[in-house]
Amino acid sequence: MAEFCTRGSRRRRRGRSWRGNRRAVVSVVGTLLSLLVFLSLFGIFLEQYLPLWMTDNESQFTAQTQTSFADLKSNIDLQTVLRGPPVYATPFTMSSDAVPVLAQPTAGVLNFVPRSTGIFANVSMTPGPGGSPSFYQNFSLGALTMTLPNRYYTPQYFSFEDDAVVQSQSSTQQLVMYPPALSLNVTGSQVSVTMELLQLLGNATQIVSTGSQEVYSHFLFAQTFQSNASAGGLSASFVLGTHYSCAWMAFLSGQFATAGLGGHAAISPSACSTGSAASVVRVSYTGLTSFTLLVAEVSIVAGVGVE
């Protein structure tokens, strides 16, 4: 009897052990399936939703940068017209938003270069102001630039030079977003041109950071040169050295066509440069009765504090 009971107990214990192992297998399989579902959903999030999220973040970053350059130009133009106030501060957002844990923000690089090889402007008039035989002056133009090395949205490059904001995606995809002061007026036989040149001075600066940075514009002075001639006997020329010849040539051609200057203005060369090196855009004016040049000089300080 004792032996029979012992064998029955063993059979019962073996049965309970098998059922326990089966439940354990089911638990492991369920855990693996849950993990597989989670990984699948997480993979879809990384491949689909994360790029869309970061694309939107970098698109907003690009729009914020464009707005900051527009505000800087507006502030400097106001300082030039009013001959003050002496200092304006313009905030620049330096990085995009991030996706917590999964994606780091995209940081911009802000550069100010007061003098750069190949970046210049010169203007000549014949006759010159006050009845002088001729006038010629060369100007070194500084540039404030910001590079946005976007990873999901198209990389962008902004430059503030000669009182214009240029936005670029490549050597050919360039646009003068906010143009300089250029007035062209044709009334009968009276043809007048008024233009502005902006010189940016200061110490060369590069900023790479998060958050925002202030760019301070210090108004220094403005000077006007004007020449007049009767019967269209005035000629003038404007030469600009720039990395964005495609943007400038498109802008100037559009302005001349809108104003109806016709044969009073010519642009050369016939095609813009698509290389990375600086190139030259030449504008020749003939048959003018008035030519006015406004030259403004502003000091730029980027970062915390005002010098």
Salt bridges, closest charged atoms under 4 A:
GLU3 OE2 - ARG7 NH2 2.29
GLU58 OE2 - ARG151 NE 3.88
ASP77 OD2 - LYS73 NZ 2.93
ASP163 OD2 - LYS73 NZ 3.23
